[in-house]
Amino acid sequence: MGFRLQRHAHEPIMAPDPTSGWECYNVFNPSVLHYRGLFHMHYRAQGLDWISRIGYAVSEDGVRWNRLRCPVLSPAGPADALGVEDPRVVEIEGVFYMTYTAFGHTAGDPTVAGGSITPMIACSQNLISWERIGPVVRGEDNKDHVLFPRRINGRYALLHRRRPRVWLAYSDDLVTWPEEDMRPIFGPREDNWWDNACVGANGVPIETEHGWLCLYHAYDRDHVYRFGVALLDLDDPSKVIHRPREPIFWPEEIWELRGDTPNVVFSNGSVVVGGTVYVYYGGADHVIGLATASLAELVGYARHG
Ligand code: BMA
């Protein structure tokens, strides 16, 4: 039996702001945290200069949002001169952490063609002022990194993506991520049509009594993005307890099929409030949508689907 996330509405919940210089073209790939009774969103935005910045918005109901007028994270040097992308925010032991992708000039040199990406971590006390901690790794194609919401066996744990697989990493201090503690967890399934090219984690894994509920995205050889779900062992998340075969969400609305990049749903955050999982996602790298599911039903599918 298949399982599908339900769109909250057939319309995006947030669109670019045409009056803004920095977010007039695209707002997408949101992360959402539910903290002290409010939904807090961080999202990727592009405006007149096409450089990605991170915006912030807050909501009482998770549907209607008040946006801050200024970005909360912007490029600060050669390593992220071309943009800061795809935030994923989590609270651990009273501190907020944001994992995001720095897109910069190769070797810091604007005259060298192409760009480099670096999976970065920043921290904050208030969700608005962010301080960079540093990269997880350097000099490789690595993104879709997200922290677990608590230490596992005393250490910080993080999912990241070494193309084409999701990997697990550990750190004692969030600064050093020893290579010997990294290992691949799951990857594309060659024999399956929807996730045969590349996979990456969505938002912060959700802790349940049956394991870590890990929503992820995958694209196929036609570059269509879909979501799947996997259940990871609570004490050793490198162990995949179960991974259903079918996707749980895919582009269908016109604003998911067409936009800045066609056929993309891309989520950096899911939150559980009152037994409902709210999955926030970018539609076609252009707008923000919301889909929901019953947590109990989604966990049931993740265990037995
Ligand atoms: C990924 C990231 C995302 C983007 C997606 C689809 O590599 O860059 O920000 O949404 O591609 O274009």
Residues whose N, C-alpha, C, O or C-beta is under 5 A from the ligand:
A	BS01	BMA	D86 T261 V264 F266 D285
